[in-house]
Amino acid sequence: MNAMTDLGLYRHLDEMAPWNDRLQVLEVIGVSDEAPDVKTFTFRSDNQTWFRYRPGQFVTLELPTTEGPLMRTYTLSSSPSRPFSIAVTVKAQAGSLGTRWMFDNLKPGVRVKAYGPAGDFSLHSHPAARYLFISAGSGVTPMMSMLRWLNDCAPWTDVGFVNCARKPEEIIFRKELELLGSRMPGLTLGFMIEERSSREGWFGHMGRIDAIRLPLLAPDFREREIFCCGPDPFMRAVRQMLEAAGFDMAKYHQESFAAPGVEEIPAPFGSPAEGGPAEGGIEVPAEAAMLIRFSLSDVDAECVAGQTVLQTARASGVRIPAACEFGLCGTCKVKKVSGTVEMSHNGGILDHEIDDGFILACCSKPLTAIEIDA
C-alpha cells in the first residue's frame, strides 16, 4: 500500500509507544539540501512509534556500507516537540566516508539502524532565563534543535543566536532562522562570515568572532547561559575568549564528539592490571582473567587483564555496536545480568540505566565473572 494512503499512519500520539532503539530501525522519509555539501535526512520509525528525546541530543547511525557496518554519530537538528520524525543535518567533508555514503545511498524508503538518542548538551539540562547559542558550520544543528523547540513551546524566550560561516551561502538554515527571527520576539540573530561571495551581497559582520565582535553581537553575554558547538579550534577560541572576559564558565557548555584529553578522563578505580581493592572492597588479583558469558550469542570468553567487555566481545566474534569507544555516545550499552565491572564513562549512560543493570561495553572492565545480554 502506498505510504501516503496507509491509514495505519494516522494514529494519535497516545496510541503509540516511544521508539526503542534496541528493537527498531529508521526509515528515510525525506532528503533536502541546506547549503553546499549539506543535507538534512529525515526519518520515521519503521514500527509506528514516536521519538522522545531532549533538544540538542544525538543519535548514532549504523550505515550498511559495502565494507561492513559503519557507526557514525550525528546531532539531531529536529525538535522533540514534533515527535513523529527525527532529522540529522550533516556536512560532507572531503574524505568523510560515512557522510559521503549517506549522500550517495540514503533515499526515501531506505532503512538504517540507529542508537540513542543520547547526550547532555541541551537547554533542558541547564535551564536559564536567557540563552546565547554560538555556533560555526554544522555546529548549528544542536542549536537549531533547541531553537525549534523554543519556537514551538516557549517562543517568548530571550535567545541570542550567533552563527559563523565562511561565506553567506554556507550559513545553514539561514532562511528558517530569519523567519524565526520575525516570529520570536525574544530572538536576536547575529551572522558572521569570513569572506564575501560572488553569489550574493553581504552587509553584515565580517571576520572571525573575537573579544571585540562578541559584545557587538551579544552585549549582555556575561548574563546568559552559553551553548557553543563547532570545529574544535572554534570552540577553543570561544572558550578562551570567555575566560579572558571573566565569564562564569559554569554557565558555558560545549558539544564535542572528540575523545577527552588524558587529564580529563577520571582515574579508574581498582585497575585489574595493577591489582588491589576496587569499589566495594573487591580484591582484584593482578593479571587475573575474568569469564564473560555472552548469553544471547551463547559464547563464553576470557577477558584478559586490562581488556574491556567490548574488546573481549570482538575477540570472541560477538558483535556489540560501538561508535565513539570512549563512553560518550552510548551505542555499546548492554544489559549486565550478573557480576561486577568497573566503568569510567564520559556521560554516555544515565544513572537510572546503571541502576537497572546497564553498562557501556567500551569502558567497562570485569572485576568478577559477568554475564551480559549480547
N, C-alpha and C positions, 0 to 999 in steps of 0.2 A: 504494500500500500504506500502511496506517495506520502512523504513525511508531512506535507502541508495539509493533507486531508485525513491524517490519522487522528481520529477523535481521542485516542488514548493520550495524546499530548496535552489535551486541555483538562488539566487537573488543578484543584486548589492546593495551596501550599500545605494545608493541614491534612491533606490526603496523601502526602508524600513523606518519605523518610529522608533524613540527611544523607548526603553522599558518603560512602565508606570507601576510602582509598585502598583498602586491603582486598576488596571484593569486586570492584567495578573499574571500568575504563572510561575514557573520554572520547567523544565523537566530535570531529571538527564540523562546525555549522557555518563558519564564516572566516574569510581571509580578506584583509583590507590593507592598503598601502597608507602609511602615515607620513613618511618622509623618505628621502633616498636611502635605500637599503634598510628600511624599517617597515615591518609588517605587524599587524595585530592578528592573532589567531584566537578565534572564539570557539569555545567547546560547550557541549552539554553532556550530561550524564547519559550513558547508554542504557540506564535502567530507571529512568524517570525519577530521579532523586534530586534534591536541592542542595545548594552549596552553603555551608556555614563556615565563616572564617572572619578574621579581623582585617580591615583595610590596611594594606601595606605588607601582608604576608606573601609567602612564595610557595610554589609547587615545584616538584621535581618530575620531569617528563622522562619516560623510558622510550627512547627513539629506536625503532627496529631497523637499524642500518644493515647493509649487506655484510659488514664486518662483524656484526653482532650487536646486542643491545648497548645503547649509549645513554648514560644518565646525564641530564643537564638540568640545572636549577634556574628558574625564571620567576621574577616577581610578578604577581598578579596586577594588572592595570585596571581590572574591573572592580566593582564595588559590591560588598555583600548585601547592600540594600536592594540589589537586583539579583536574587538568589537562584534564578533558573539557568544561568550560564556563568562561565568564568572566561577570562581572556588574559593572554600574555602578549606583551608588545616587545618585540626583540629586534636588535640591530645586527645585521650580518657583517662581522668584521672579516678582513682578509684572513683566510686560514681557519675560520671558526667552523669546525666540522659539524657540530650539532645544529647550529642555526642555519647553515647552508643546506643541510639535509632537510630541515623544516621548510625552507623556501622552495625547495625542489619537489617535495613529496607530500606535504600536508595540504590536502584539498578537502572540500566538504564531503563528508561521508567516511573519511579515513579515521581509524580508531587507534589510540595510543594509551598505554598505561600511564598513570600518574600517582604520585605520592605526596601527601600533605593535606591541606595547607599547613605551613609551619612558619616560625619566626616571631620575633618580639618587636619588630620595627613597625610600630603602629601608634597612632594617637590615642587609641583605646587603652594602651598600656601607660600612657603619660598624659592624662587629661590636663588641660590648661585653659585659661581664659583667652589667650592669644597665641597664635602659632606663626612660625616662619618656616617655609619649605624652601630649601636651597638645593638645586639640582643642576646637573650637566649631562647632556647627551641622553642616553637611555635610562640614566638615573632618575628621570622624571616619572618612571612608571609607578613606584610606590606612592609618590606624591599625588599622582593622578587618581589612584585608587582612593586615597584618603580624601581628596577634594571632591570626588564624585559622591562619596558617602556623605560628606558635609552638605553638599548641594541638595541631596535627597532628604536628609534628616535634620540638618541644622544650618540652613542657608544664611542665617544672620551672623555666623561665627566670624570673628576677626582673624583673617588669614593673610599673611604676606607671602607671595609666591614668586620666587626668583629663579629663573631658568636661564642657563648659559648654553650657547651653541656656537659652532664655528661660523655658520652662515645663516641668513634668515630662513632659507628653505629647509634647514636642518632642525628647526625648532619643532619638536614632536608635540602633537596635539595643539598647535598654535591656534587654529580656528575655534576649537572647542573651548580652549582656555579664554579666548577673547569673548566668546559667547557667555561663558560662566561669569566673566568679569562684569557683564552688563546685567546679570541676573542676581548675583550675590552681593548685597550691599556692603558686606564686610571684607570683600576680597580685593586686594591690591596686587596687581600684576607688575612684574619687572623683568623684561627680557634683555639679555646682553649677548652680543655677538663679537667674534674676534676679527672678522673681515667682511667687507662688503661683497655683494654678489651682483653679477650682470643680469640676473634673472628678475630681480625686484629691488626697488629702492628701500633705503633704511634710514630712519631719522631718530632711532633710539640710541641706547647706550652702546658704546664700542669698547673693546678691550677685554681684560680679564678682571674678575671680581677681586677686590683688594680692600685695604683698610679705608681708602678714600671713597670707593664706589659703593661699598655696602651701606654706609649711613645714608647715601643718596637714595638707594632702593628701599631701605627699611630703617628710617631714622630711629625708631624705638626698639631695635633688635635686642638690646640688653634686657628688655622686659618680656621677651617672648620665649616660648618653648621652641627650640630649633631642631628640625629634622633635615639631614643632609645625605644626599646619595649622588654618586657619580664615579668617575675613574678614581683610583686610589690617590694619584698625585693631587687631584682636585680636592678630595676630602681632607688630605693632609694640610693643604694650603688654607682651607676654610677653618680647620681646627686651630692651626697656629695663629691665624688672624684673630679668632675669637679669644683665644687665651691671652694674646698680647693686648686685647682691648679690655681685659678684666671681666669677661663674660663668665657667669656662673656655669661651669661645664657640667654640672649635674643636670642642667636643662638642655644639654646637647646630646643628640642621638644620631648615629650614622649607620647606614646599611652597607654591609660588605660581605661577599662570599669568599674572601681570601682567608687562608688559614692565619690565625693569630700568631704573633711572634712568640719565640720560646719563653720570653719573660712574662707573657700574658697567660700561658697555659698553667692552670692550677697544678701544683705538685701532686702526683698520685699518691694515695696512701697505701702503705704496706706493699711496696712493689715486689711481685713474686720473684723478680730477677735478683733482688737483694736479700730476700727473706725477712723474717721479723714479723711482729704483730701488725695486723691490719685492723680496720674498723671493726669494733665488736670484740676485739681481743683474739681474733682468729690467727693462729700461728701458721705462717706460710713457709715451708722449708725451701731453701734456695734450690734452684734448678728443678723444682717439682713440676711434673706434667700432670695436668688435670683432664679427666674424662669429660667429654661433651657428648651428650645424647641429642642428636637432631631428630626429634620424634616424627615429624611429618615426612622426612626423607628416609626414615628408618636407617640412620647411619650413626655409628659410634666412632668417635675420633679422639685422639690425644692432643691436647693443646699444650705445646711446649712452653717453658718459662718465658714470659715476656710477650707471648703472642696474644692477639685479640681474638674474640669469637669470630669476627669476620675473616681474619687470616686463616684460622683453622677451618672454617667452612669452605673457603676457596680451595685449600689444600686437599680437602676431602671430597670435592666435587659437589658440594651443597651450595646452591645459589641463593644468596641473600642480596637483594638490590641495594646498591650504595652509590652515592654521588660524591659528596664533599670529603668524606672519610676523616673528618676531624670533629665530629659531634655537633654539627651545626644544622644540617638540613633535615635530619630526622628520617631519611629514607630507609635506613637499615634497622628501623625499630622492629623488634621481635619480642614475643612473649616468653618470659623465663618461667618455666613450670616449677623448677626446684633448684636449690643450690644458691651460692653466694658469689657475686662478682664485685670487682672494683670498677667504677665508671667515672671517668673525668670528661664530661661533655662540655660543649660551648653553647648550650641553650636549645639543642635540638629535641629535647624531651621535657615534658611538663612534670611537675611534682606529683600530680594525681595519677599520671601514667606510670611513674616509677612505683607509686603505692600499689598500683594494680598489677605490678609484676613485669612491666615492660623494660627493656634495656636497649641501648644503641650498640649494635654488634661491633661497630668500627672502633669504639673506645671503651669496650668492656673486656676485662681480663678475669678469667675464673680464679676464685680463691678456694673453691671446693669443686667437686664434681657437679655439673649442672645439666639440666635438661631444658631445651628450648623448642618452641614450635617453629621449626624451619625445615 
